[in-house]
Amino acid sequence: MNQPQTPKQPWLLTPGPINTSQTVKQAMLQDWGSWDGDFRAMTQSLCEQLVSYVDNSGEFVCVPVQGSGTFTVEATLGTLIPKQGKALVLINGAYGQRMTKILDYMGRDYVVLDKGDYEPPRADEVAAVLEQDAAITHVLLVHCETSSGILNPVEEIANVVEHYGRRLIIDSMSAFGAIDIHSSSVRFDAIISSANKCFEGVPGFGFALIRKDALQQSASNAHSLSLDLYDQWHYLENTGQWRFTPPTHVVSAFIQALKEHEEEGGIAGRFARYSRNQQRLVAGMRKLGFHTLLADEWLSPIIVTFFSPGHENFSFQRFYDLLKAHNYIIYPGKLTTAESFRLGCIGQLYDEQIDGLLEAMVSVLDEMQIPDGNPNS
Ligand SMILES: Cc1ncc(COP(=O)(O)O)c(C=O)c1O
């Protein structure tokens, strides 16, 4: 599985696009006719396999959408939330914020429970909002809030939403495929993700796994033709084809990526490798004096935020450039209150890459004449 990258390809310690295997890349070397039976069969098997991860009662369908993850979030909210509906958006970072922006564009009513940069929303807080606002029809939750790396307490929130008879939509963009979530234990109407995160495909489409009865009631909700998931689903059901040009090569790569996901042990296998990456990374970084933003309880195996070193020689751009010269691409922080950076644990990363990054960190701190990663020095 651990295939060497060519020297020019950097190691991406990012939340996606991520490093993909050579075989996933090779799967794009063939052309496909979008209406052809072979490609229709590929779409069908992709959808069936994705649904099988969350449901085996026949109640869910998969609707793929062209574009990046945000297109799918926008399509799902626009399709499932009726014009007269009202959302409660649970925010603790940039992707929760983005959902409010999407709702603003669409003209849907909403309220927020905003926990700042990284505190998790808790069941009692959600219950209090739902208790006093009967107009709320949908609750929107980000599974792993990639801007801090926090893993939000999905099950706890889902139980409250179900108790109050409202509908839950989960943006699991950066977690689905590595963190188990199943309709038999968590009640939700839709879960959203994309090709280029934990399934380790290349970027080009997203997908929503939607409760069929919720989608069936959504025929005239959408604000946009190309983002109408009801119409996309209907067309897929009737013809086996995507409406409008599908990203054929991306789908082909994704079929290969799904195969490799299975070979690695499915969601449990991915979770195990990403968790190992995260633990190795956090232990190594702490040895160098770096501090994580979050307590261990809330760290996800997807991405980890570290405070920047407090030393006066530190500049993120120089740190980034020096690590890049060692062939490692890191990710800037997204906190409003403190200087930070992020290191992703997903994609084709193994012990060798994590250890290589840690060695590069030592050299870079040395080159910057910073004694350690301590944010308080
Ligand atoms: C939780 C979450 N939601 C939404 C998105 C947006 O996806 P994209 O950048 O592919 O539009 C991301 C991207 O990392 C994400 O992590």
The ligand as a MOL file (V3000), in Angstrom:
LIG
                    3D

  0  0  0     0  0            999 V3000
M  V30 BEGIN CTAB
M  V30 COUNTS 16 16 0 0 0
M  V30 BEGIN ATOM
M  V30 1 C -15.7590 20.0000 7.3520 0
M  V30 2 C -15.5990 20.6000 5.9980 0
M  V30 3 N -16.6750 21.0870 5.3630 0
M  V30 4 C -16.5900 21.6300 4.1470 0
M  V30 5 C -15.3850 21.6960 3.4790 0
M  V30 6 C -15.3200 22.3310 2.1390 0
M  V30 7 O -14.8700 21.4720 1.1530 0
M  V30 8 P -14.2010 22.0630 -0.1790 0
M  V30 9 O -13.0030 22.8590 0.2390 0
M  V30 10 O -13.8610 20.8080 -0.9370 0
M  V30 11 O -15.2270 22.8830 -0.8630 0
M  V30 12 C -14.2290 21.2050 4.1000 0
M  V30 13 C -12.9090 21.2740 3.4310 0
M  V30 14 O -11.8780 20.9170 3.9800 0
M  V30 15 C -14.3450 20.6380 5.3830 0
M  V30 16 O -13.2680 20.1460 6.0200 0
M  V30 END ATOM
M  V30 BEGIN BOND
M  V30 1 1 1 2
M  V30 2 1 2 3
M  V30 3 2 2 15
M  V30 4 2 3 4
M  V30 5 1 4 5
M  V30 6 1 5 6
M  V30 7 2 5 12
M  V30 8 1 6 7
M  V30 9 1 7 8
M  V30 10 2 8 9
M  V30 11 1 8 10
M  V30 12 1 8 11
M  V30 13 1 12 13
M  V30 14 1 12 15
M  V30 15 2 13 14
M  V30 16 1 15 16
M  V30 END BOND
M  V30 END CTAB
M  END
